[in-house]
């Protein structure tokens, strides 16, 4: 493994560790309240977060005391929630213990890491030469694709599914957090 790939893997794991810690704290405070989110509502939540990042990138000013980095972290956590919801479906009540939610979080965070490793190897660390604003635009594109797949009720002809788009959102958001941390 190239030295840069090892660095990327360690940085990815560090970011996921930070996201996991926040997710666990929110589980303590709210439980798995996100279990009631239907797919379209979750997509809209991702959209809101990504649009706020883009707005802050363009305006260069925030009137709410949160910056771009926390929104990328939210995208990571909501992306993992999306994968859980795809697997389990939505519920009318909170039907999952915090321990079960954390086990699923860890499973999908690990799958995202493994996908990133494979893609990063094939793309030869190309993400390091990209601008953070490109991650934002790619995330917004993935969200638009998810909306279209939802509108088609999953009836795509040649496209990857919603899960692949969630994985890409998670990975681009992790890259955004890494890049913002390096500045």
Biotite code that builds the C-alpha atoms (Angstrom):
import biotite.structure as struc

atoms = struc.array([
    struc.Atom([0.000, 0.000, 0.000], chain_id="A", res_id=1, res_name="UNK", atom_name="CA", element="C"),
    struc.Atom([1.353, 3.414, -0.881], chain_id="A", res_id=2, res_name="UNK", atom_name="CA", element="C"),
    struc.Atom([2.197, 5.758, 1.976], chain_id="A", res_id=3, res_name="UNK", atom_name="CA", element="C"),
    struc.Atom([-0.503, 8.247, 0.946], chain_id="A", res_id=4, res_name="UNK", atom_name="CA", element="C"),
    struc.Atom([-3.152, 5.512, 0.920], chain_id="A", res_id=5, res_name="UNK", atom_name="CA", element="C"),
    struc.Atom([-2.186, 4.543, 4.479], chain_id="A", res_id=6, res_name="UNK", atom_name="CA", element="C"),
    struc.Atom([-2.430, 8.212, 5.497], chain_id="A", res_id=7, res_name="UNK", atom_name="CA", element="C"),
    struc.Atom([-5.854, 8.483, 3.864], chain_id="A", res_id=8, res_name="UNK", atom_name="CA", element="C"),
    struc.Atom([-7.078, 5.328, 5.620], chain_id="A", res_id=9, res_name="UNK", atom_name="CA", element="C"),
    struc.Atom([-5.943, 6.680, 9.004], chain_id="A", res_id=10, res_name="UNK", atom_name="CA", element="C"),
    struc.Atom([-7.531, 10.079, 8.331], chain_id="A", res_id=11, res_name="UNK", atom_name="CA", element="C"),
    struc.Atom([-10.779, 8.413, 7.221], chain_id="A", res_id=12, res_name="UNK", atom_name="CA", element="C"),
    struc.Atom([-10.880, 6.329, 10.388], chain_id="A", res_id=13, res_name="UNK", atom_name="CA", element="C"),
    struc.Atom([-10.197, 9.407, 12.518], chain_id="A", res_id=14, res_name="UNK", atom_name="CA", element="C"),
    struc.Atom([-13.064, 11.335, 10.902], chain_id="A", res_id=15, res_name="UNK", atom_name="CA", element="C"),
    struc.Atom([-15.437, 8.382, 11.230], chain_id="A", res_id=16, res_name="UNK", atom_name="CA", element="C"),
    struc.Atom([-14.411, 8.105, 14.889], chain_id="A", res_id=17, res_name="UNK", atom_name="CA", element="C"),
    struc.Atom([-15.381, 11.747, 15.431], chain_id="A", res_id=18, res_name="UNK", atom_name="CA", element="C"),
    struc.Atom([-18.683, 11.225, 13.598], chain_id="A", res_id=19, res_name="UNK", atom_name="CA", element="C"),
    struc.Atom([-19.383, 8.044, 15.562], chain_id="A", res_id=20, res_name="UNK", atom_name="CA", element="C"),
    struc.Atom([-18.808, 9.835, 18.856], chain_id="A", res_id=21, res_name="UNK", atom_name="CA", element="C"),
    struc.Atom([-21.288, 12.569, 17.913], chain_id="A", res_id=22, res_name="UNK", atom_name="CA", element="C"),
    struc.Atom([-23.802, 9.984, 16.657], chain_id="A", res_id=23, res_name="UNK", atom_name="CA", element="C"),
    struc.Atom([-23.544, 8.073, 19.936], chain_id="A", res_id=24, res_name="UNK", atom_name="CA", element="C"),
    struc.Atom([-24.097, 11.251, 21.974], chain_id="A", res_id=25, res_name="UNK", atom_name="CA", element="C"),
    struc.Atom([-27.137, 12.162, 19.893], chain_id="A", res_id=26, res_name="UNK", atom_name="CA", element="C"),
    struc.Atom([-28.472, 8.623, 20.359], chain_id="A", res_id=27, res_name="UNK", atom_name="CA", element="C"),
    struc.Atom([-28.187, 9.175, 24.085], chain_id="A", res_id=28, res_name="UNK", atom_name="CA", element="C"),
    struc.Atom([-30.121, 12.449, 23.850], chain_id="A", res_id=29, res_name="UNK", atom_name="CA", element="C"),
    struc.Atom([-32.751, 11.515, 21.239], chain_id="A", res_id=30, res_name="UNK", atom_name="CA", element="C"),
    struc.Atom([-32.669, 7.753, 20.831], chain_id="A", res_id=31, res_name="UNK", atom_name="CA", element="C"),
    struc.Atom([-33.004, 6.423, 17.294], chain_id="A", res_id=32, res_name="UNK", atom_name="CA", element="C"),
    struc.Atom([-35.686, 9.033, 16.507], chain_id="A", res_id=33, res_name="UNK", atom_name="CA", element="C"),
    struc.Atom([-34.480, 9.044, 12.894], chain_id="A", res_id=34, res_name="UNK", atom_name="CA", element="C"),
    struc.Atom([-36.150, 5.631, 12.470], chain_id="A", res_id=35, res_name="UNK", atom_name="CA", element="C"),
    struc.Atom([-39.381, 7.472, 11.569], chain_id="A", res_id=36, res_name="UNK", atom_name="CA", element="C"),
    struc.Atom([-37.786, 9.184, 8.556], chain_id="A", res_id=37, res_name="UNK", atom_name="CA", element="C"),
    struc.Atom([-39.212, 7.997, 5.260], chain_id="A", res_id=38, res_name="UNK", atom_name="CA", element="C"),
    struc.Atom([-36.706, 7.829, 2.389], chain_id="A", res_id=39, res_name="UNK", atom_name="CA", element="C"),
    struc.Atom([-37.786, 11.127, 0.821], chain_id="A", res_id=40, res_name="UNK", atom_name="CA", element="C"),
    struc.Atom([-37.497, 12.967, 4.146], chain_id="A", res_id=41, res_name="UNK", atom_name="CA", element="C"),
    struc.Atom([-34.001, 11.631, 4.669], chain_id="A", res_id=42, res_name="UNK", atom_name="CA", element="C"),
    struc.Atom([-33.066, 12.717, 1.155], chain_id="A", res_id=43, res_name="UNK", atom_name="CA", element="C"),
    struc.Atom([-34.405, 16.193, 1.908], chain_id="A", res_id=44, res_name="UNK", atom_name="CA", element="C"),
    struc.Atom([-32.344, 16.311, 5.120], chain_id="A", res_id=45, res_name="UNK", atom_name="CA", element="C"),
    struc.Atom([-29.220, 15.475, 3.133], chain_id="A", res_id=46, res_name="UNK", atom_name="CA", element="C"),
    struc.Atom([-30.221, 18.129, 0.593], chain_id="A", res_id=47, res_name="UNK", atom_name="CA", element="C"),
    struc.Atom([-30.601, 20.800, 3.294], chain_id="A", res_id=48, res_name="UNK", atom_name="CA", element="C"),
    struc.Atom([-27.152, 20.060, 4.710], chain_id="A", res_id=49, res_name="UNK", atom_name="CA", element="C"),
    struc.Atom([-25.432, 20.054, 1.310], chain_id="A", res_id=50, res_name="UNK", atom_name="CA", element="C"),
    struc.Atom([-27.224, 23.234, 0.191], chain_id="A", res_id=51, res_name="UNK", atom_name="CA", element="C"),
    struc.Atom([-26.094, 24.995, 3.375], chain_id="A", res_id=52, res_name="UNK", atom_name="CA", element="C"),
    struc.Atom([-22.491, 24.013, 2.657], chain_id="A", res_id=53, res_name="UNK", atom_name="CA", element="C"),
    struc.Atom([-22.782, 25.373, -0.876], chain_id="A", res_id=54, res_name="UNK", atom_name="CA", element="C"),
    struc.Atom([-24.408, 28.567, 0.384], chain_id="A", res_id=55, res_name="UNK", atom_name="CA", element="C"),
    struc.Atom([-21.591, 29.116, 2.898], chain_id="A", res_id=56, res_name="UNK", atom_name="CA", element="C"),
    struc.Atom([-18.970, 28.408, 0.237], chain_id="A", res_id=57, res_name="UNK", atom_name="CA", element="C"),
    struc.Atom([-20.500, 31.025, -2.052], chain_id="A", res_id=58, res_name="UNK", atom_name="CA", element="C"),
    struc.Atom([-21.449, 33.679, 0.510], chain_id="A", res_id=59, res_name="UNK", atom_name="CA", element="C"),
    struc.Atom([-18.315, 33.227, 2.647], chain_id="A", res_id=60, res_name="UNK", atom_name="CA", element="C"),
    struc.Atom([-20.410, 34.191, 5.667], chain_id="A", res_id=61, res_name="UNK", atom_name="CA", element="C"),
    struc.Atom([-22.489, 32.298, 8.204], chain_id="A", res_id=62, res_name="UNK", atom_name="CA", element="C"),
    struc.Atom([-25.215, 33.946, 10.262], chain_id="A", res_id=63, res_name="UNK", atom_name="CA", element="C"),
    struc.Atom([-25.693, 30.765, 12.295], chain_id="A", res_id=64, res_name="UNK", atom_name="CA", element="C"),
    struc.Atom([-22.803, 29.780, 14.540], chain_id="A", res_id=65, res_name="UNK", atom_name="CA", element="C"),
    struc.Atom([-21.919, 26.610, 12.632], chain_id="A", res_id=66, res_name="UNK", atom_name="CA", element="C"),
    struc.Atom([-19.564, 26.262, 9.727], chain_id="A", res_id=67, res_name="UNK", atom_name="CA", element="C"),
    struc.Atom([-19.041, 23.920, 6.827], chain_id="A", res_id=68, res_name="UNK", atom_name="CA", element="C"),
    struc.Atom([-17.207, 21.169, 8.722], chain_id="A", res_id=69, res_name="UNK", atom_name="CA", element="C"),
    struc.Atom([-20.156, 20.298, 11.021], chain_id="A", res_id=70, res_name="UNK", atom_name="CA", element="C"),
    struc.Atom([-22.420, 20.048, 7.970], chain_id="A", res_id=71, res_name="UNK", atom_name="CA", element="C"),
    struc.Atom([-20.050, 17.558, 6.315], chain_id="A", res_id=72, res_name="UNK", atom_name="CA", element="C"),
    struc.Atom([-20.117, 15.563, 9.567], chain_id="A", res_id=73, res_name="UNK", atom_name="CA", element="C"),
    struc.Atom([-23.922, 15.654, 9.486], chain_id="A", res_id=74, res_name="UNK", atom_name="CA", element="C"),
    struc.Atom([-23.855, 14.379, 5.888], chain_id="A", res_id=75, res_name="UNK", atom_name="CA", element="C"),
    struc.Atom([-21.676, 11.460, 6.964], chain_id="A", res_id=76, res_name="UNK", atom_name="CA", element="C"),
    struc.Atom([-23.996, 10.538, 9.808], chain_id="A", res_id=77, res_name="UNK", atom_name="CA", element="C"),
    struc.Atom([-27.185, 11.000, 7.781], chain_id="A", res_id=78, res_name="UNK", atom_name="CA", element="C"),
    struc.Atom([-25.613, 8.972, 4.960], chain_id="A", res_id=79, res_name="UNK", atom_name="CA", element="C"),
    struc.Atom([-25.069, 6.115, 7.394], chain_id="A", res_id=80, res_name="UNK", atom_name="CA", element="C"),
    struc.Atom([-28.619, 6.567, 8.706], chain_id="A", res_id=81, res_name="UNK", atom_name="CA", element="C"),
    struc.Atom([-29.769, 6.316, 5.085], chain_id="A", res_id=82, res_name="UNK", atom_name="CA", element="C"),
    struc.Atom([-28.015, 2.988, 4.661], chain_id="A", res_id=83, res_name="UNK", atom_name="CA", element="C"),
    struc.Atom([-29.601, 1.712, 7.875], chain_id="A", res_id=84, res_name="UNK", atom_name="CA", element="C"),
    struc.Atom([-33.030, 2.886, 6.729], chain_id="A", res_id=85, res_name="UNK", atom_name="CA", element="C"),
    struc.Atom([-32.580, 1.168, 3.349], chain_id="A", res_id=86, res_name="UNK", atom_name="CA", element="C"),
    struc.Atom([-31.774, -2.040, 5.179], chain_id="A", res_id=87, res_name="UNK", atom_name="CA", element="C"),
    struc.Atom([-34.451, -1.858, 7.879], chain_id="A", res_id=88, res_name="UNK", atom_name="CA", element="C"),
    struc.Atom([-37.136, 0.332, 6.320], chain_id="A", res_id=89, res_name="UNK", atom_name="CA", element="C"),
    struc.Atom([-38.690, 3.202, 8.214], chain_id="A", res_id=90, res_name="UNK", atom_name="CA", element="C"),
    struc.Atom([-40.823, 2.765, 11.314], chain_id="A", res_id=91, res_name="UNK", atom_name="CA", element="C"),
    struc.Atom([-43.701, 4.648, 12.910], chain_id="A", res_id=92, res_name="UNK", atom_name="CA", element="C"),
    struc.Atom([-41.939, 4.447, 16.260], chain_id="A", res_id=93, res_name="UNK", atom_name="CA", element="C"),
    struc.Atom([-38.442, 4.205, 17.640], chain_id="A", res_id=94, res_name="UNK", atom_name="CA", element="C"),
    struc.Atom([-38.030, 0.458, 17.326], chain_id="A", res_id=95, res_name="UNK", atom_name="CA", element="C"),
    struc.Atom([-34.288, 0.116, 17.765], chain_id="A", res_id=96, res_name="UNK", atom_name="CA", element="C"),
    struc.Atom([-32.086, 0.175, 20.835], chain_id="A", res_id=97, res_name="UNK", atom_name="CA", element="C"),
    struc.Atom([-29.081, 2.453, 20.976], chain_id="A", res_id=98, res_name="UNK", atom_name="CA", element="C"),
    struc.Atom([-26.808, -0.610, 21.006], chain_id="A", res_id=99, res_name="UNK", atom_name="CA", element="C"),
    struc.Atom([-28.443, -1.984, 17.850], chain_id="A", res_id=100, res_name="UNK", atom_name="CA", element="C"),
    struc.Atom([-28.186, 1.430, 16.190], chain_id="A", res_id=101, res_name="UNK", atom_name="CA", element="C"),
    struc.Atom([-24.477, 1.647, 17.030], chain_id="A", res_id=102, res_name="UNK", atom_name="CA", element="C"),
    struc.Atom([-23.834, -1.860, 15.701], chain_id="A", res_id=103, res_name="UNK", atom_name="CA", element="C"),
    struc.Atom([-25.488, -0.913, 12.411], chain_id="A", res_id=104, res_name="UNK", atom_name="CA", element="C"),
    struc.Atom([-23.607, 2.397, 12.358], chain_id="A", res_id=105, res_name="UNK", atom_name="CA", element="C"),
    struc.Atom([-20.311, 0.518, 12.727], chain_id="A", res_id=106, res_name="UNK", atom_name="CA", element="C"),
    struc.Atom([-21.261, -1.957, 10.003], chain_id="A", res_id=107, res_name="UNK", atom_name="CA", element="C"),
    struc.Atom([-22.043, 0.728, 7.433], chain_id="A", res_id=108, res_name="UNK", atom_name="CA", element="C"),
    struc.Atom([-19.131, 2.961, 8.428], chain_id="A", res_id=109, res_name="UNK", atom_name="CA", element="C"),
    struc.Atom([-16.851, -0.038, 7.850], chain_id="A", res_id=110, res_name="UNK", atom_name="CA", element="C"),
    struc.Atom([-18.457, -0.721, 4.443], chain_id="A", res_id=111, res_name="UNK", atom_name="CA", element="C"),
    struc.Atom([-17.907, 2.936, 3.481], chain_id="A", res_id=112, res_name="UNK", atom_name="CA", element="C"),
    struc.Atom([-14.260, 2.692, 4.537], chain_id="A", res_id=113, res_name="UNK", atom_name="CA", element="C"),
    struc.Atom([-13.722, -0.472, 2.507], chain_id="A", res_id=114, res_name="UNK", atom_name="CA", element="C"),
    struc.Atom([-15.315, 1.120, -0.573], chain_id="A", res_id=115, res_name="UNK", atom_name="CA", element="C"),
    struc.Atom([-13.188, 4.240, -0.143], chain_id="A", res_id=116, res_name="UNK", atom_name="CA", element="C"),
    struc.Atom([-10.033, 2.092, 0.065], chain_id="A", res_id=117, res_name="UNK", atom_name="CA", element="C"),
    struc.Atom([-10.858, 0.313, -3.201], chain_id="A", res_id=118, res_name="UNK", atom_name="CA", element="C"),
    struc.Atom([-11.787, 3.490, -5.046], chain_id="A", res_id=119, res_name="UNK", atom_name="CA", element="C"),
    struc.Atom([-8.865, 5.451, -3.618], chain_id="A", res_id=120, res_name="UNK", atom_name="CA", element="C"),
    struc.Atom([-6.486, 2.761, -4.843], chain_id="A", res_id=121, res_name="UNK", atom_name="CA", element="C"),
    struc.Atom([-7.980, 2.837, -8.334], chain_id="A", res_id=122, res_name="UNK", atom_name="CA", element="C"),
    struc.Atom([-8.182, 6.642, -8.526], chain_id="A", res_id=123, res_name="UNK", atom_name="CA", element="C"),
    struc.Atom([-4.694, 7.069, -7.029], chain_id="A", res_id=124, res_name="UNK", atom_name="CA", element="C"),
    struc.Atom([-5.569, 9.648, -4.351], chain_id="A", res_id=125, res_name="UNK", atom_name="CA", element="C"),
    struc.Atom([-7.206, 11.971, -6.909], chain_id="A", res_id=126, res_name="UNK", atom_name="CA", element="C"),
    struc.Atom([-9.432, 13.428, -4.167], chain_id="A", res_id=127, res_name="UNK", atom_name="CA", element="C"),
    struc.Atom([-6.402, 15.196, -2.676], chain_id="A", res_id=128, res_name="UNK", atom_name="CA", element="C"),
    struc.Atom([-6.123, 17.375, -5.789], chain_id="A", res_id=129, res_name="UNK", atom_name="CA", element="C"),
    struc.Atom([-9.792, 18.343, -5.729], chain_id="A", res_id=130, res_name="UNK", atom_name="CA", element="C"),
    struc.Atom([-11.388, 21.441, -4.251], chain_id="A", res_id=131, res_name="UNK", atom_name="CA", element="C"),
    struc.Atom([-13.737, 21.137, -1.271], chain_id="A", res_id=132, res_name="UNK", atom_name="CA", element="C"),
    struc.Atom([-16.411, 22.894, -3.347], chain_id="A", res_id=133, res_name="UNK", atom_name="CA", element="C"),
    struc.Atom([-16.255, 19.992, -5.818], chain_id="A", res_id=134, res_name="UNK", atom_name="CA", element="C"),
    struc.Atom([-17.088, 17.541, -3.034], chain_id="A", res_id=135, res_name="UNK", atom_name="CA", element="C"),
    struc.Atom([-20.123, 19.696, -2.275], chain_id="A", res_id=136, res_name="UNK", atom_name="CA", element="C"),
    struc.Atom([-21.229, 19.730, -5.908], chain_id="A", res_id=137, res_name="UNK", atom_name="CA", element="C"),
    struc.Atom([-20.729, 15.977, -6.254], chain_id="A", res_id=138, res_name="UNK", atom_name="CA", element="C"),
    struc.Atom([-22.748, 15.392, -3.079], chain_id="A", res_id=139, res_name="UNK", atom_name="CA", element="C"),
    struc.Atom([-25.569, 17.576, -4.423], chain_id="A", res_id=140, res_name="UNK", atom_name="CA", element="C"),
    struc.Atom([-25.433, 15.600, -7.681], chain_id="A", res_id=141, res_name="UNK", atom_name="CA", element="C"),
    struc.Atom([-25.692, 12.320, -5.757], chain_id="A", res_id=142, res_name="UNK", atom_name="CA", element="C"),
    struc.Atom([-28.703, 13.707, -3.855], chain_id="A", res_id=143, res_name="UNK", atom_name="CA", element="C"),
    struc.Atom([-30.403, 14.654, -7.131], chain_id="A", res_id=144, res_name="UNK", atom_name="CA", element="C"),
    struc.Atom([-29.768, 11.132, -8.384], chain_id="A", res_id=145, res_name="UNK", atom_name="CA", element="C"),
    struc.Atom([-31.326, 9.706, -5.228], chain_id="A", res_id=146, res_name="UNK", atom_name="CA", element="C"),
    struc.Atom([-34.388, 11.911, -5.760], chain_id="A", res_id=147, res_name="UNK", atom_name="CA", element="C"),
    struc.Atom([-34.755, 10.613, -9.322], chain_id="A", res_id=148, res_name="UNK", atom_name="CA", element="C"),
    struc.Atom([-34.402, 6.994, -8.213], chain_id="A", res_id=149, res_name="UNK", atom_name="CA", element="C"),
    struc.Atom([-37.027, 7.628, -5.517], chain_id="A", res_id=150, res_name="UNK", atom_name="CA", element="C"),
    struc.Atom([-39.327, 9.200, -8.120], chain_id="A", res_id=151, res_name="UNK", atom_name="CA", element="C"),
    struc.Atom([-38.833, 6.117, -10.304], chain_id="A", res_id=152, res_name="UNK", atom_name="CA", element="C"),
    struc.Atom([-39.580, 3.954, -7.256], chain_id="A", res_id=153, res_name="UNK", atom_name="CA", element="C"),
    struc.Atom([-36.253, 2.217, -7.790], chain_id="A", res_id=154, res_name="UNK", atom_name="CA", element="C"),
    struc.Atom([-36.985, 1.309, -11.417], chain_id="A", res_id=155, res_name="UNK", atom_name="CA", element="C"),
    struc.Atom([-33.652, 2.328, -12.920], chain_id="A", res_id=156, res_name="UNK", atom_name="CA", element="C"),
    struc.Atom([-32.296, 0.866, -16.135], chain_id="A", res_id=157, res_name="UNK", atom_name="CA", element="C"),
    struc.Atom([-28.528, 1.038, -15.734], chain_id="A", res_id=158, res_name="UNK", atom_name="CA", element="C"),
    struc.Atom([-27.782, 3.123, -12.652], chain_id="A", res_id=159, res_name="UNK", atom_name="CA", element="C"),
    struc.Atom([-26.369, 2.209, -9.279], chain_id="A", res_id=160, res_name="UNK", atom_name="CA", element="C"),
    struc.Atom([-28.889, 2.159, -6.480], chain_id="A", res_id=161, res_name="UNK", atom_name="CA", element="C"),
    struc.Atom([-29.543, 4.577, -3.681], chain_id="A", res_id=162, res_name="UNK", atom_name="CA", element="C"),
    struc.Atom([-27.108, 2.722, -1.414], chain_id="A", res_id=163, res_name="UNK", atom_name="CA", element="C"),
    struc.Atom([-24.181, 3.425, -3.769], chain_id="A", res_id=164, res_name="UNK", atom_name="CA", element="C"),
    struc.Atom([-25.089, 7.112, -3.789], chain_id="A", res_id=165, res_name="UNK", atom_name="CA", element="C"),
    struc.Atom([-25.219, 7.179, 0.033], chain_id="A", res_id=166, res_name="UNK", atom_name="CA", element="C"),
    struc.Atom([-21.775, 5.573, 0.131], chain_id="A", res_id=167, res_name="UNK", atom_name="CA", element="C"),
    struc.Atom([-20.392, 8.197, -2.250], chain_id="A", res_id=168, res_name="UNK", atom_name="CA", element="C"),
    struc.Atom([-21.960, 11.000, -0.179], chain_id="A", res_id=169, res_name="UNK", atom_name="CA", element="C"),
    struc.Atom([-20.318, 9.607, 2.953], chain_id="A", res_id=170, res_name="UNK", atom_name="CA", element="C"),
    struc.Atom([-16.938, 9.335, 1.262], chain_id="A", res_id=171, res_name="UNK", atom_name="CA", element="C"),
    struc.Atom([-17.007, 12.803, -0.332], chain_id="A", res_id=172, res_name="UNK", atom_name="CA", element="C"),
    struc.Atom([-18.079, 14.285, 3.007], chain_id="A", res_id=173, res_name="UNK", atom_name="CA", element="C"),
    struc.Atom([-15.205, 12.496, 4.777], chain_id="A", res_id=174, res_name="UNK", atom_name="CA", element="C"),
    struc.Atom([-12.818, 13.951, 2.208], chain_id="A", res_id=175, res_name="UNK", atom_name="CA", element="C"),
    struc.Atom([-14.305, 17.386, 2.894], chain_id="A", res_id=176, res_name="UNK", atom_name="CA", element="C"),
    struc.Atom([-13.726, 17.039, 6.633], chain_id="A", res_id=177, res_name="UNK", atom_name="CA", element="C"),
    struc.Atom([-10.147, 15.872, 6.022], chain_id="A", res_id=178, res_name="UNK", atom_name="CA", element="C"),
    struc.Atom([-9.405, 18.759, 3.659], chain_id="A", res_id=179, res_name="UNK", atom_name="CA", element="C"),
    struc.Atom([-10.929, 21.342, 5.999], chain_id="A", res_id=180, res_name="UNK", atom_name="CA", element="C"),
    struc.Atom([-8.905, 19.883, 8.883], chain_id="A", res_id=181, res_name="UNK", atom_name="CA", element="C"),
    struc.Atom([-5.666, 20.241, 6.911], chain_id="A", res_id=182, res_name="UNK", atom_name="CA", element="C"),
    struc.Atom([-6.114, 23.969, 6.283], chain_id="A", res_id=183, res_name="UNK", atom_name="CA", element="C"),
])
